[in-house]
């Protein structure tokens, strides 16, 4: 099976990034981050593990010098697919002053 076929296989997520099926730009973006998504997911998890009180997406983005739109999918993957993190039930203010979920590692 080639990489393009893998991208069309729903069960391939999160090993290959998701994308909007009817968008050629979304597909191109998925292909472009395919190699880095798994590494970024590992970096995000390691950062959360390093924080006694967990971390928000905004804190992760700032600390790891990642764009928020690169952090959000990694959090989704870690929460829903890997079951490695959970919502702590707490929130903290983002740099913009809005409240954001604090994620912690599943113990």
Short mmCIF file of the C-alpha atoms (twelve columns), coordinates in Angstrom:
data_MODEL
# 
_entry.id   MODEL 
# 
loop_
_atom_site.group_PDB 
_atom_site.id 
_atom_site.type_symbol 
_atom_site.label_atom_id 
_atom_site.label_alt_id 
_atom_site.label_comp_id 
_atom_site.label_asym_id 
_atom_site.label_seq_id 
_atom_site.Cartn_x 
_atom_site.Cartn_y 
_atom_site.Cartn_z 
_atom_site.pdbx_PDB_model_num 
ATOM 1   C CA . UNK A 1   0.000   0.000  0.000  1 
ATOM 2   C CA . UNK A 2   1.467   3.392  -0.912 1 
ATOM 3   C CA . UNK A 3   1.405   6.564  1.195  1 
ATOM 4   C CA . UNK A 4   -1.443  8.132  -0.767 1 
ATOM 5   C CA . UNK A 5   -3.624  5.067  -0.231 1 
ATOM 6   C CA . UNK A 6   -2.754  5.160  3.485  1 
ATOM 7   C CA . UNK A 7   -3.968  8.744  3.724  1 
ATOM 8   C CA . UNK A 8   -7.379  7.682  2.461  1 
ATOM 9   C CA . UNK A 9   -7.686  4.918  5.050  1 
ATOM 10  C CA . UNK A 10  -9.568  6.259  8.091  1 
ATOM 11  C CA . UNK A 11  -7.950  3.676  10.382 1 
ATOM 12  C CA . UNK A 12  -4.504  5.060  9.492  1 
ATOM 13  C CA . UNK A 13  -5.042  8.098  11.758 1 
ATOM 14  C CA . UNK A 14  -3.042  9.149  13.819 1 
ATOM 15  C CA . UNK A 15  -0.109  7.473  12.109 1 
ATOM 16  C CA . UNK A 16  -0.902  9.710  9.175  1 
ATOM 17  C CA . UNK A 17  -2.431  13.148 9.724  1 
ATOM 18  C CA . UNK A 18  -6.087  13.725 9.023  1 
ATOM 19  C CA . UNK A 19  -7.362  16.107 6.361  1 
ATOM 20  C CA . UNK A 20  -10.565 17.393 4.819  1 
ATOM 21  C CA . UNK A 21  -11.439 14.879 2.091  1 
ATOM 22  C CA . UNK A 22  -12.632 17.385 -0.515 1 
ATOM 23  C CA . UNK A 23  -9.757  19.810 -0.134 1 
ATOM 24  C CA . UNK A 24  -6.577  19.449 -2.145 1 
ATOM 25  C CA . UNK A 25  -4.822  21.984 0.105  1 
ATOM 26  C CA . UNK A 26  -5.774  20.036 3.225  1 
ATOM 27  C CA . UNK A 27  -4.465  16.837 1.631  1 
ATOM 28  C CA . UNK A 28  -1.206  18.595 0.675  1 
ATOM 29  C CA . UNK A 29  -0.846  19.874 4.238  1 
ATOM 30  C CA . UNK A 30  -1.388  16.363 5.624  1 
ATOM 31  C CA . UNK A 31  1.295   14.981 3.335  1 
ATOM 32  C CA . UNK A 32  3.700   17.767 4.290  1 
ATOM 33  C CA . UNK A 33  3.469   17.053 8.048  1 
ATOM 34  C CA . UNK A 34  3.300   13.274 7.835  1 
ATOM 35  C CA . UNK A 35  6.869   12.739 9.015  1 
ATOM 36  C CA . UNK A 36  6.799   15.367 11.739 1 
ATOM 37  C CA . UNK A 37  3.373   14.720 13.315 1 
ATOM 38  C CA . UNK A 38  4.486   11.661 15.281 1 
ATOM 39  C CA . UNK A 39  7.608   13.420 16.554 1 
ATOM 40  C CA . UNK A 40  5.606   16.510 17.531 1 
ATOM 41  C CA . UNK A 41  3.095   14.312 19.369 1 
ATOM 42  C CA . UNK A 42  5.962   12.778 21.359 1 
ATOM 43  C CA . UNK A 43  7.371   16.239 22.160 1 
ATOM 44  C CA . UNK A 44  3.963   17.493 23.326 1 
ATOM 45  C CA . UNK A 45  3.514   14.452 25.584 1 
ATOM 46  C CA . UNK A 46  7.002   14.867 27.022 1 
ATOM 47  C CA . UNK A 47  6.302   18.523 27.792 1 
ATOM 48  C CA . UNK A 48  3.037   17.649 29.567 1 
ATOM 49  C CA . UNK A 49  4.880   14.975 31.562 1 
ATOM 50  C CA . UNK A 50  7.479   17.527 32.626 1 
ATOM 51  C CA . UNK A 51  4.873   19.838 34.156 1 
ATOM 52  C CA . UNK A 52  3.643   18.985 37.651 1 
ATOM 53  C CA . UNK A 53  0.381   20.866 37.034 1 
ATOM 54  C CA . UNK A 54  -0.086  19.867 33.382 1 
ATOM 55  C CA . UNK A 55  -0.131  22.248 30.447 1 
ATOM 56  C CA . UNK A 56  -2.471  24.122 28.144 1 
ATOM 57  C CA . UNK A 57  -2.160  24.111 24.377 1 
ATOM 58  C CA . UNK A 58  -1.017  27.720 24.527 1 
ATOM 59  C CA . UNK A 59  1.728   26.896 27.053 1 
ATOM 60  C CA . UNK A 60  2.871   24.000 24.886 1 
ATOM 61  C CA . UNK A 61  2.934   26.136 21.744 1 
ATOM 62  C CA . UNK A 62  4.983   28.838 23.467 1 
ATOM 63  C CA . UNK A 63  7.451   26.467 25.131 1 
ATOM 64  C CA . UNK A 64  8.030   24.261 22.087 1 
ATOM 65  C CA . UNK A 65  7.969   27.135 19.574 1 
ATOM 66  C CA . UNK A 66  5.087   25.519 17.708 1 
ATOM 67  C CA . UNK A 67  2.091   27.135 16.088 1 
ATOM 68  C CA . UNK A 68  -1.156  26.544 18.006 1 
ATOM 69  C CA . UNK A 69  -2.623  24.902 14.892 1 
ATOM 70  C CA . UNK A 70  0.177   22.316 15.105 1 
ATOM 71  C CA . UNK A 71  -0.397  21.686 18.826 1 
ATOM 72  C CA . UNK A 72  -4.187  21.213 18.760 1 
ATOM 73  C CA . UNK A 73  -4.189  18.112 16.540 1 
ATOM 74  C CA . UNK A 74  -1.412  16.551 18.619 1 
ATOM 75  C CA . UNK A 75  -3.469  17.087 21.782 1 
ATOM 76  C CA . UNK A 76  -6.480  15.517 20.096 1 
ATOM 77  C CA . UNK A 77  -4.402  12.498 19.063 1 
ATOM 78  C CA . UNK A 78  -2.891  12.107 22.531 1 
ATOM 79  C CA . UNK A 79  -6.318  12.403 24.175 1 
ATOM 80  C CA . UNK A 80  -8.608  10.484 21.853 1 
ATOM 81  C CA . UNK A 81  -6.382  7.955  20.123 1 
ATOM 82  C CA . UNK A 82  -3.413  7.272  22.388 1 
ATOM 83  C CA . UNK A 83  -5.432  7.854  25.596 1 
ATOM 84  C CA . UNK A 84  -2.220  9.334  27.049 1 
ATOM 85  C CA . UNK A 85  -3.652  12.620 28.363 1 
ATOM 86  C CA . UNK A 86  -6.893  13.843 29.887 1 
ATOM 87  C CA . UNK A 87  -8.558  17.131 30.705 1 
ATOM 88  C CA . UNK A 88  -7.532  17.855 34.305 1 
ATOM 89  C CA . UNK A 89  -10.792 19.660 35.025 1 
ATOM 90  C CA . UNK A 90  -8.843  22.900 35.474 1 
ATOM 91  C CA . UNK A 91  -8.257  25.836 33.164 1 
ATOM 92  C CA . UNK A 92  -5.608  28.542 32.976 1 
ATOM 93  C CA . UNK A 93  -5.427  31.829 31.148 1 
ATOM 94  C CA . UNK A 94  -3.765  31.885 27.737 1 
ATOM 95  C CA . UNK A 95  -1.515  34.700 26.557 1 
ATOM 96  C CA . UNK A 96  -4.668  36.247 25.098 1 
ATOM 97  C CA . UNK A 97  -6.378  36.139 28.500 1 
ATOM 98  C CA . UNK A 98  -8.862  33.408 27.595 1 
ATOM 99  C CA . UNK A 99  -9.310  30.250 29.636 1 
ATOM 100 C CA . UNK A 100 -7.852  27.021 28.236 1 
ATOM 101 C CA . UNK A 101 -8.059  23.381 29.324 1 
ATOM 102 C CA . UNK A 102 -5.110  22.075 31.313 1 
ATOM 103 C CA . UNK A 103 -4.080  18.605 30.138 1 
ATOM 104 C CA . UNK A 104 -2.309  16.055 32.332 1 
ATOM 105 C CA . UNK A 105 -0.818  12.661 31.624 1 
ATOM 106 C CA . UNK A 106 -2.918  9.588  32.350 1 
ATOM 107 C CA . UNK A 107 -1.297  7.757  35.262 1 
# 
